[in-house]
Amino acid sequence: MALRFLGIWPNTPSDQSPTIWQDEATGDLIIQSWKADEATVKEAQDVGSVPGHTTDIPEHETVIRLPANMLQFIPRPDGETGRGNTGT
């Protein structure tokens, strides 16, 4: 797996650093961020997704909260990311 760094929380302190990478082989996004609190997980389960789909969260999955200002680092269809703190 070859990951490409996309961005980190702007003006990040050393101990809080939501970060996004992209797997260059698959295009998958790898996201480090805050775990959603119990109230957020419960709300997501209450809202659900598609009819008939379980709202249980499997052991191999989790719910994270991605800060809105991190959306700038998610690749767009044209392959460009935003202009935030990309570490360069």
KANOR-V795363 format. One record per residue. PHI is phi in whole degrees, -180 to 180 (999 if undefined). OMEGA is omega as a letter, one per 20 degrees, with the letter a starting at -180 (999 if undefined). D_CENTER is the distance of its C-alpha to the mean C-alpha in whole Angstrom. Layout:
# KANOR-V795363
<<PHI | OMEGA | D_CENTER> <PHI | OMEGA | D_CENTER>>
This chain:
# KANOR-V795363
<<999 | r | 18> <-118 | r | 18> <-98 | r | 15> <-115 | r | 14> <-68 | r | 13> <-106 | a | 11> <178 | r | 11> <-133 | r | 11> <-46 | a | 11> <-58 | a | 15> <54 | a | 18> <-66 | r | 16> <-75 | a | 18> <-71 | a | 19> <-112 | r | 17> <-137 | a | 14> <-143 | r | 12> <-51 | a | 8> <-139 | r | 8> <-129 | r | 7> <-125 | r | 9> <-128 | r | 11> <-73 | a | 13> <-69 | a | 16> <-80 | a | 18> <-110 | a | 16> <84 | r | 13> <-61 | r | 11> <-95 | r | 7> <-110 | a | 7> <-123 | r | 4> <-103 | a | 6> <-159 | a | 6> <-75 | r | 9> <-66 | r | 10> <-69 | r | 11> <-75 | a | 15> <-58 | a | 18> <-65 | r | 19> <-68 | r | 15> <-61 | r | 15> <-61 | r | 19> <-62 | r | 18> <-62 | r | 16> <-68 | r | 18> <-66 | r | 21> <-71 | r | 20> <73 | a | 19> <-133 | r | 18> <-114 | a | 21> <-54 | r | 25> <86 | r | 25> <-87 | a | 22> <-62 | r | 22> <-103 | r | 19> <-67 | r | 20> <-102 | a | 17> <-63 | r | 18> <-54 | a | 18> <-86 | r | 16> <-126 | r | 13> <-148 | r | 11> <-111 | r | 9> <-115 | r | 7> <-110 | r | 7> <-95 | r | 5> <-59 | a | 8> <-56 | a | 10> <-73 | r | 11> <-85 | a | 8> <-61 | r | 8> <-61 | a | 11> <-93 | a | 10> <-76 | a | 9> <-58 | r | 12> <-94 | r | 15> <-54 | r | 17> <-82 | r | 19> <88 | a | 17> <-91 | r | 17> <-109 | r | 14> <-69 | a | 15> <-111 | a | 17> <-76 | a | 15> <-76 | a | 16> <-99 | r | 15> <79 | r | 18> <-112 | 999 | 21>>
